[in-house]
Amino acid sequence: LDKKGAILTNFDINRDITETADVCVIGSGAGGATVAAALSEYGLDVVILEEGGYYQSREFTQKPTEMIPKLYRDAGASVIMGEPVIAFAEGRCVGGSTVINGGMCWRIPEKVLKRWKWEFGLDDFTPENMDKYYSPVEKRINVSLQSPESIGKGDLLFKKAAESLGYKVKPNTRNQKNCPGFNVCIFGCPGDCKQSMLVTYVPDAVRNGARLYADAKARVIKQKGNRVTEVHAEILDRVTMKKKHNLTVRAKVIILACGAIQTPVLMLRNRLANSSKQVGRNFFCHPNMKITAFFDEDIYYWKGVHQGFQIHEFFDEGIIMAIGGVHPAMVAMSVPFFGKQHLDFMKNYNRMVTAGSLIDDTTSGVVKPGPFDTALMFYQIDREETRRLIRSVALLCEIFFTAGAKEIYVPFRHLSFIKSIDEIKKLYQYPIKNKDFHELITVHAMGTCRMGSDPNRFVTNSWGRTYDLSNLYIADASLFPTSIGVNPQLTIMALARRCAQHIIENWHTYKNY
Ligand SMILES: Cc1cc2nc3c(=O)[nH]c(=O)nc-3n(C[C@H](O)[C@H](O)[C@H](O)COP(=O)(O)OP(=O)(O)OC[C@H]3O[C@@H](n4cnc5c(N)ncnc54)[C@H](O)[C@@H]3O)c2cc1C
């Protein structure tokens, strides 16, 4: 192989390979692609390893049964254990979760930065300093407002009703170009309108000479003294997932960007950089809940962009709400009905609108390596989160009844439908317990290798460099010392750029490794 930039998959590789590089980045999602693009732009020789396959927009058929097994880890069926269990999904493909995400982009709120400063010694994390990292990312991935034509009727109803109640509604800023509101973001954008890593920082890195190996699962990271020296990966057969070939990458710096679940698992399996005993701990996930409102008229809420607006009125209570276009197959899967009742529910698909709430964490969980190749995730929602979840359902019901909804499905075992604004109080009359939740979901894994100023309590310093190993960095959602209460991808990218800056400033040391 020559050293020109390329994306190579298991179909291109027919032998074992040994590579040398300045930097090896493991993972090609929000963190990995961003750090790889910045380092390769500086002129470093970068190799990226990505466990998932390489798929392009022409292959994005919009069909869940075809796209989910290709683009999602465990075909989208991961579960976080606790009462109730929380359904969890993350990407496993070139571009990582950014290929399948909803495209919402928000900077970290100032109150979270203050907390990071006071509690974790992250003194440099002021809004002004962070602007240096956010701005170039926002420009590259084109964080912008949707055109009015791309907003659907459901979103407009939702906004109007919330505003009539005096609630603060914000238009969503999304990483998109000319998005007409296909509303199939979670199966891969068929028009490359979503400016995911697949169409931005991954091609940038490759243009700068980086080699990206898809279908390449990093398994072993060799350590010598206080340094890491090489990564041993397996090139996987795309169909059987069995090893086809070995790939070894020797690098002066190794960056973990496998996401907040797989990064700690890889570290724990390799016994890396855990003198603080915090690897895998402090796992945050923004538990989400969704409801379905039924109107008399057709809304066709799947026409129009996913989440045109968000309600931020209750942000200080740890609640953000939005409507979201959920594919009929997924609505059908998530409701606890059978036979005729299920059919009657789904027959009304054109008249329904689903909406959800993102709850900021007030507790945390743990991530560990499991049997075979699995990751075990534990998270027990606490009383405050339960209160917030129920309150968010009450607020969503209020908004939808104000918008004219006739009936609302709510996901509790003993209470499935609320039929009027007066009935909202039913949510509080019967004490809803954890086991009564029918469905909790999340797609925001954060924490697990928290950064901070004290080597005894934190895994990395504020730049993402592990305290124990001088050339091992982390550049993904694992770094967050707390949850952030808003969609995380933009902050992950900003932190990855910050990490790249530190490596570049210290390259004079690393180049002799
Ligand atoms: C359905 C969905 C919707 C979402 N919507 C939004 C949204 O609208 N806005 C927002 O801000 N966030 C959203 N998110 C979350 C956001 O996409 C993630 O927080 C973000 O992408 C995480 O970045 P990361 O770099 O930590 O990990 P990822 O982007 O998940 O990338 C990690 C990559 O590492 C690879 N990897 C893991 N282990 C290995 C290994 N051992 N060897 C090689 N490669 C490995 C994985 O295959 C993956 O591709 C959504 C997520 C999902 C799943």
The ligand as an SDF file (V2000), in Angstrom:
LIG
                    3D

 53 58  0  0  0  0  0  0  0  0999 V2000
  -30.2160    7.5600   16.0490 C   0  0  0  0  0  0  0  0  0  0  0  0
  -29.3150    8.6300   16.6390 C   0  0  0  0  0  0  0  0  0  0  0  0
  -29.7100    9.9650   16.5850 C   0  0  0  0  0  0  0  0  0  0  0  0
  -28.8980   10.9570   17.1570 C   0  0  0  0  0  0  0  0  0  0  0  0
  -29.2230   12.2780   16.9900 N   0  0  0  0  0  0  0  0  0  0  0  0
  -28.3560   13.2400   17.3980 C   0  0  0  0  0  0  0  0  0  0  0  0
  -28.5550   14.6020   17.0890 C   0  0  0  0  0  0  0  0  0  0  0  0
  -29.5200   14.9520   16.4130 O   0  0  0  0  0  0  0  0  0  0  0  0
  -27.6510   15.5190   17.5430 N   0  0  0  0  0  0  0  0  0  0  0  0
  -26.5740   15.1510   18.2980 C   0  0  0  0  0  0  0  0  0  0  0  0
  -25.8270   16.0260   18.7360 O   0  0  0  0  0  0  0  0  0  0  0  0
  -26.3440   13.8630   18.5830 N   0  0  0  0  0  0  0  0  0  0  0  0
  -27.1720   12.9000   18.1220 C   0  0  0  0  0  0  0  0  0  0  0  0
  -26.8840   11.5940   18.3490 N   0  0  0  0  0  0  0  0  0  0  0  0
  -25.6790   11.2630   19.1340 C   0  0  0  0  0  0  0  0  0  0  0  0
  -24.3880   11.5390   18.3690 C   0  0  0  0  0  0  0  0  0  0  0  0
  -24.4620   11.0420   17.0600 O   0  0  0  0  0  0  0  0  0  0  0  0
  -23.2570   10.8910   19.1520 C   0  0  0  0  0  0  0  0  0  0  0  0
  -23.2560   11.4620   20.4550 O   0  0  0  0  0  0  0  0  0  0  0  0
  -21.8910   11.1320   18.5310 C   0  0  0  0  0  0  0  0  0  0  0  0
  -21.8330   10.7120   17.1920 O   0  0  0  0  0  0  0  0  0  0  0  0
  -20.8620   10.3460   19.3460 C   0  0  0  0  0  0  0  0  0  0  0  0
  -19.5940   10.6090   18.8270 O   0  0  0  0  0  0  0  0  0  0  0  0
  -18.3800    9.6430   19.1880 P   0  0  0  0  0  0  0  0  0  0  0  0
  -17.2200   10.0790   18.3900 O   0  0  0  0  0  0  0  0  0  0  0  0
  -18.2700    9.5950   20.6660 O   0  0  0  0  0  0  0  0  0  0  0  0
  -18.8700    8.1770   18.7290 O   0  0  0  0  0  0  0  0  0  0  0  0
  -19.4740    7.6700   17.3480 P   0  0  0  0  0  0  0  0  0  0  0  0
  -19.8820    8.7970   16.4800 O   0  0  0  0  0  0  0  0  0  0  0  0
  -20.5080    6.6670   17.6930 O   0  0  0  0  0  0  0  0  0  0  0  0
  -18.2460    6.9530   16.6470 O   0  0  0  0  0  0  0  0  0  0  0  0
  -17.5760    5.8450   17.2070 C   0  0  0  0  0  0  0  0  0  0  0  0
  -17.0730    4.9550   16.0720 C   0  0  0  0  0  0  0  0  0  0  0  0
  -16.0600    4.0940   16.5980 O   0  0  0  0  0  0  0  0  0  0  0  0
  -16.1850    2.8180   16.0000 C   0  0  0  0  0  0  0  0  0  0  0  0
  -15.5770    1.8170   16.8830 N   0  0  0  0  0  0  0  0  0  0  0  0
  -15.9950    1.4310   18.1060 C   0  0  0  0  0  0  0  0  0  0  0  0
  -15.1740    0.5000   18.6250 N   0  0  0  0  0  0  0  0  0  0  0  0
  -14.2060    0.2810   17.6940 C   0  0  0  0  0  0  0  0  0  0  0  0
  -13.0650   -0.5860   17.6330 C   0  0  0  0  0  0  0  0  0  0  0  0
  -12.7450   -1.4000   18.6430 N   0  0  0  0  0  0  0  0  0  0  0  0
  -12.2850   -0.5490   16.5160 N   0  0  0  0  0  0  0  0  0  0  0  0
  -12.5970    0.2790   15.4820 C   0  0  0  0  0  0  0  0  0  0  0  0
  -13.6630    1.1170   15.4890 N   0  0  0  0  0  0  0  0  0  0  0  0
  -14.4560    1.1140   16.5860 C   0  0  0  0  0  0  0  0  0  0  0  0
  -17.6980    2.6370   15.8770 C   0  0  0  0  0  0  0  0  0  0  0  0
  -18.0110    1.6370   14.9300 O   0  0  0  0  0  0  0  0  0  0  0  0
  -18.1520    4.0450   15.4880 C   0  0  0  0  0  0  0  0  0  0  0  0
  -18.2100    4.1870   14.1000 O   0  0  0  0  0  0  0  0  0  0  0  0
  -27.6820   10.5860   17.8120 C   0  0  0  0  0  0  0  0  0  0  0  0
  -27.2870    9.2470   17.8360 C   0  0  0  0  0  0  0  0  0  0  0  0
  -28.0800    8.2720   17.2490 C   0  0  0  0  0  0  0  0  0  0  0  0
  -27.6300    6.8340   17.3020 C   0  0  0  0  0  0  0  0  0  0  0  0
  1  2  1  0
  2  3  1  0
  2 52  2  0
  3  4  2  0
  4  5  1  0
  4 50  1  0
  5  6  2  0
  6  7  1  0
  6 13  1  0
  7  8  2  0
  7  9  1  0
  9 10  1  0
 10 11  2  0
 10 12  1  0
 12 13  2  0
 13 14  1  0
 14 15  1  0
 14 50  1  0
 15 16  1  0
 16 17  1  0
 16 18  1  0
 18 19  1  0
 18 20  1  0
 20 21  1  0
 20 22  1  0
 22 23  1  0
 23 24  1  0
 24 25  2  0
 24 26  1  0
 24 27  1  0
 27 28  1  0
 28 29  2  0
 28 30  1  0
 28 31  1  0
 31 32  1  0
 32 33  1  0
 33 34  1  0
 33 48  1  0
 34 35  1  0
 35 36  1  0
 35 46  1  0
 36 37  1  0
 36 45  1  0
 37 38  2  0
 38 39  1  0
 39 40  1  0
 39 45  2  0
 40 41  1  0
 40 42  2  0
 42 43  1  0
 43 44  2  0
 44 45  1  0
 46 47  1  0
 46 48  1  0
 48 49  1  0
 50 51  2  0
 51 52  1  0
 52 53  1  0
M  END
$$$$
